[in-house]
């Protein structure tokens, strides 16, 4: 059981659980017919993929060598591909063995393994998500629980079903699941998401001047600057698909992982192999993603061509390049942030606990990354929870037909009456971006929210960016 340390912290969780209970009561409408038909469809797809996989020479050899091939055992799969077939791992586990996680297996780019990954993905969609929607629905609605007493970082969790674990990264899995969820008849779903909330709250702790400048200057873009440095480009034009991919690679493959404690080797591999589609080893011309076109002939200009022209001719050279960038990142660009992390860690080692700005204490055994990330993650969620409570209070006071129906990490999901949409957005924007920082004076950076909206009577899968 987690305990708040101040009256304000207690009231936040007390009022939060009441607001979340009303969201639980409202629930999400489920298309039960779709769920049942999709489960049957997925069963047929999985059967076809399994037959194809088991007819492959890859599987037959695996079964011959191992006597019995277990497609659900990562341990046996890892032994076969790394010890028997002597395939070089795309990445290693902390114990030095070849990794069999989804990302590592994808990087191997073996057709049979890609089929196996599809089988596992579709089984999870069918047996974990769609099955839970059908099992937990009552009269065509699911009512997920939202908990405030289980997570060490003082964030929320969800169960019955786990609404916060619906796929997001895999487009197909996300679509298959979200197509089952609808608003009440003649309503529309709206998702409000705090933009870069944890980065902003972290800045309130460390107050690095470079970070504060990025967050306070709307014309600056940290991720574009990092993409230019990492991929040695003079400019990033987000209208070019390849450039936008490289910016996303810098953002999600370097900046955020570095903030959360990852290091250059993992970042380099992710950016080069996952985002850039480049192989391990020495690079050749015309490899990786297309990042531009040459002249008016529209001849593709590939990432490998560009990096080779800059002297980065192999995967190992790129790893060394990213190592130097990491040193610059913490040694020059965000040196105040780096010193804060060391200072925060030393304080924890002396006291055995650390306080959050929102009145909670993180204690117990923590790694350095835990020590740095827990208070930031907790305080960021508390910003969302505070906003959710205030929005709920307005809904109750003004008797809106619009209702909060869910919460996922940094976002709030609402079931909106179209006639109230403009009022809903204006109220939420004021509460999240003006009222909150005006109340919690320790918030020293501007807060931003984005909104996505679905058309009336359409599924959660149809959401698009909301424009007032």
N, C-alpha and C positions, 0 to 999 in steps of 0.2 A: 504494500500500500504506500502510495506517495503522499507526502504531506506538505502543504504550503507553509511558509514561514511567517507570512504577514496577513493581516486582516484583508488587505486588498487582493492578495493572491487567493485566499479562501473564497472571497466573494466572486472573483473571476470564474473559478471552477464551479461554485454553487450556481451562479446565474447561467454559466455555460451549459451545465448538464440539463438545466430546465429548458433552455432554448433548443438544445439538441434533441431533447425528448419530444418536443413538438415537431421537429423535423422527422423524427422516427415515426411519429403518429401519422403524419401526412403520407409518407411513402412515395415510391416510384411505381408508376403503372407498367405492367409487364404484358407483352404480347405473348400469351401462353401458347397460342397456336404456332406462332413463329418458332418459339423455343422447342416445341416438340418436333416440328418438321425439320428444323435445322439439326437437331440431335440425330435424327435418322439420316439426314443427308451427310453429316460428318462421319457417321458410322460407315456409310458406303465408301466415302473418300478414304478413310483410314484403312479400310479393308483392301482397296485397290493399291494403295501405297505400300501396305505390308506385303501383299503378294508380289509386287514389283521388287521390293527390297529383298525378300527371301529368295527370289529367283536369280538374284545377282551373284556373280562370282565372288564379290566381296563377302557376302553373307555365307555362301557355301564354304568358302575357305575358313572363315571365322568359326563356323560350326564344326568343320573337320578338325581344326587345330584345338579348339576348346572343348570338343565333344558335345557341348551344348551351348549355343549362343543365346544370351539373354539380352534382348534389345533394350530392356529397362534398367540394366546395370551399367552405370558409368565406370565402375571399377573394372569390370570385365572388358568393356569396350576400350578403356584406356590401355589395358594390358595388351589387347590385340593390336591396336593401331600403333602404339609406341614401342612395345617390346617385341612383338612378333613381326609386324610389317616394317618396323624401323622407320616410321614416318617422323620427321622432325616436328616437335610440338610448336604450335604458333605462340604459346606462352606457357609458363610454368606455374605450378601451385606454390604456396609458401614452403612446402616440404621438398621442392625441387623436382616434382614429378610433372609429366605432361598434363596440362589442364584438359578436362572434358566438359567444361561449361559451354553454353551455347555459343558465346562469342569466339572461343578458341576453336571449336569445331567448324564454325562458319569460315574462319580464316583459312582452314585447310583446303576448302573448296573442292571436296571430293563428292561427286554426284550422289553416291550411295549414302554418305553421311548427311547430305542436304535433304535427301528423302527421309532419313531417320529423324532429323530435326523437325521436318514438317509433320511427321506422324506424332511426335511428342507434343508439338504445339497444338495440333487439332484435338488430341486427346484431352489436353488441359482445358481448352475452350469448352469441349463437350462435358467433361466429367467434373471440372472444378467450377466453372462459371455458369454455363447454361443449366447444368443440373441443379446448382444452388438456387438460381432464379426460380426454377420450377418447384423445387422442394420447399422454399421459404415463402412463396407467394400465398397470399390469402385473398380470395375474391379478386384475383388479378393484380394485386399490389404486393411489392416487397417492402418491408419495414426494417432496414438495417439498423443495428445497434451502433451507437457511437459512444466510446468509452474515454474517460479522462483519468483513469487510475492505474493504467497498466504499463505505460511506456516510460522508460527511465529519463527521457529528455523532456518529459511533461508535455508531449504532444498527444494527440488523440489516436485512437485505434478504432477498428470497425469489425463487426462480425455478424453472421446470420442474415445475409451473406456479408462477406468482407467487401464493402462498397469501395474501399480505398485501394483495392488490389486489382481492379478491372484493368486489363491490358491497355497500355498507352503507347509503348514504343513500337510494337509490331502492328503495322497498319491493318493487316487482315484480321488478326485476333481482336484488335480494338473494334473494328467494324462489325464483326460477327456478334460481339457481345453488346455493343451499344445499340444495334438495330433492334434489340429486344425491349428497350426501355423508352417509355413515352411519358408525356405529361398527362394531366387530366384532360378529358375531352374539351376541345375548343380553347386549349391553353398552349403555351410554348415553353420549352426549357431554356434557361439562361444560366451560363456559368461565368462567375466573376472570379478573376484570378489576379492575385497580387503579383506584379512584375518584379522579378529578381529580389524577392522579399528577404531571403536569407543573406544575400550579399549586402543589402542595405542595412539590415540589423547588425551584421558583423561590423560594418563601418561605424555604427554607433558605439561599439565596444572599443575598437582599435584606433579609430579616428586617423587613419593614414591620410595625409594630405592629398596624395595622388588619387586615392580612391574617392575621397570627398569631392575632388575636382571633377572626376568622371560623373559622379552621381548628381552633382549640382549643375553641371553644364549640359543642357539637352543637345548641344551640337557635337559633343564628344561621344566616342564609341570605343570602349575598352576592347571589345571583341574584334572589331575591325583593325585596331592598332596591333593587336596580338597576331591576327592573321597575316597582316603585312610583314611583321617581323619574322614569324615562323616560316612562312612560305616565300619570303623575300620578294614581295610584290610592291611596286610603287604605289598602287592604289587598289582598292577593293570596290568593284562595281556590283552591288547586290542585284542589279537587273540581269546580270549574267549568271546563269544557273551554277556554273562551276565556281565562280567567285563566292556566291552565297553558300555553297557547300563548304568551301574552305573557311569562311567565317564561322559557320556552325561547328566545323572541326576544331577551330581554335577555342570557341566558347565551351563546347561540351566535351572536347577531347583534351583540353589543356587547362583553361582558366578555372573552371569549376572543379575538376579533379585536383588541381594544385591547392585550391582553397580548402578542399576537404581532406588533404593530407596524402594524396597520391604523389608519385615521383616520376621523373622524366622518362624512364624506360617504358613504363606502361602507357604514358601519354604519347610517346613517339610511335609506339606500335598501333595504338588506337587511331591516331591521326593518319598515319601512312597507310595502314592495311585496311582498316574499317571504313574510314571516311574517304581516303584517297584512292583506295582499291589498288594499291601498289603491292608487289610481292616482297617477301623476304629475299635477301641476297642482293646481287648486283642488278641494277636496273638497266633496261634497254629503252630505246626510243618507242614512243607511242604506247606507253603503259599508263595505267591509272585512269582517273576521270578526265573528261574533257574540261579544260578550264577557260578556253577561249577559241576564237577562230582566227585564221591567218588571212590577212588582206581581204579582198572581195571574193575570193574563191571559196570561202567558207570551209576551208580545210581545217579539221579539228586540231587544236593545239593541246597536247596532253600534259598532265602533271609531271610525268617523268622527264619529258623534254625540257620543261622549265627548270626543274631542280637540277638536272644534269648540266644545263647551261650556267647554273650558279655554283657548280662545283660539288653538288651533292649527288653522287653517282650510285649510291647503294643504300640499303636499309640501315646498315651499321653506321654509315656516315650521317644519315639523318638522325639516328639516335644520339650521336655525339653532338650534332648541331642543337638538338633539343636540350641536351644537358647544359650547354652554354647558355641557352635562353633561360632555363630554369634558374641558373645562378644570377642572371641579370634581373629576372622577375622578382626574386626575393632580396637580392643584394642592392638593387638600385630602384627599380620601379615601385616596389611596395616594401621598402625596408622598415618603415615604422610598423606596418602590419606584422612583419617577421619578428621584430623585437617584442611586440605585444604577445605573440604566441609563446615566445620563450619566457616572458615575464609571467604570463598566466599559468604556464606549466610549473614554474618554480613555486608560485604561490600555492598551487594545489598540493605539491609535494610537501610543503611545509605544514599546511593546515589539514589536508585530507578532504577538503571540500571547496566548492566555489559557488558564489551567489549569482543569480541571474538578475537582470534589471527589473524583472516582473515579480520579484518577491519569493522566488523558490531557491532551494539549495540542491546542487548536484553533489553527491558524495559517493563513497564506496570506491572500489577498484576501477580506475579508468586509465586508458592509454593516453598518450599526448593528444592524439587526434580526437578521442572522446572528450577530453578535457576542454579542448578548443571548440568543438562542434556542438556539444550538448547545450550549453547556455544560449548559443546563437539559434539553434533549431527550436529550442523551447520558447524563447522570447518571440521568434518569428511567428510560431503558431499562435502564441497568445495575442499577437496583433490581429490575426485573423479571428480568433475567438471573441475578442473584445468587439470587433466590428460586427460579427455575426449576432452577438447579444443585442447590440444597439439596433441593428436592422430588425431583429425579431421583436424588439420592444415597440418600434414604430408600426410594424405590421399589426401587433395586438392592439395598440392604442387607436390606430386609424381604421381598424377593421378591414384591412386589405383582403381581397380575394387571392392575391399572390401569396405564396408560401415558400419558406425555405424547406427543402426536402433532403439535403445532403451536404456533406463537407468532405473534401479530399485535400489533405495537406494544406496548400496555400490557396485553395479555391472554395467557393460556396456555390451550390447548385440550387436554383429556384424554379418553381413551377409558376409561370407568370400568366396573369390575365392580360391579353394583348392591349386592352383599354387602359391598363395601368403601367405599361412598359416605360414610357417616358418618365413618369413620376418615380418608378422603381429605380431606374438608372441614376437619375439626379440625386435621389436620397442616398443610394449606396455610394456614389462617387463622393458626396460630401462627407459621409461618415468615415469612409476608408482613407481618404486623402487629406481631409482638413480637420475633422473632429478628433480623430485618433492622435495625430501628432500634436494637436493643440492641447490634448489632455495629458499625454505621456511626454513630458518635457525632455526626457533623455533621447527621444528620437530626433536626431540632428540632421537628417537627410530627407529630401522629398519622397513621398510614397506615391506609387502609381498602380492603377488597376486596369486590366484589360477585360473586355466582355465578349463572349461568344453567344450567339443566339440561334435557336432552331425555328423554322417556320411553324406555324400553328398546326397541331395534330401530327407532327412528324417526329421521328425517333431522335434519340440523343446523337446518333451517328451523323446527322445532317447539319450540325452546328457550323456556323461561319462567323467571322469577325463582325461584331456589332458596331454600327456607325450611327451615331445619334442624328 
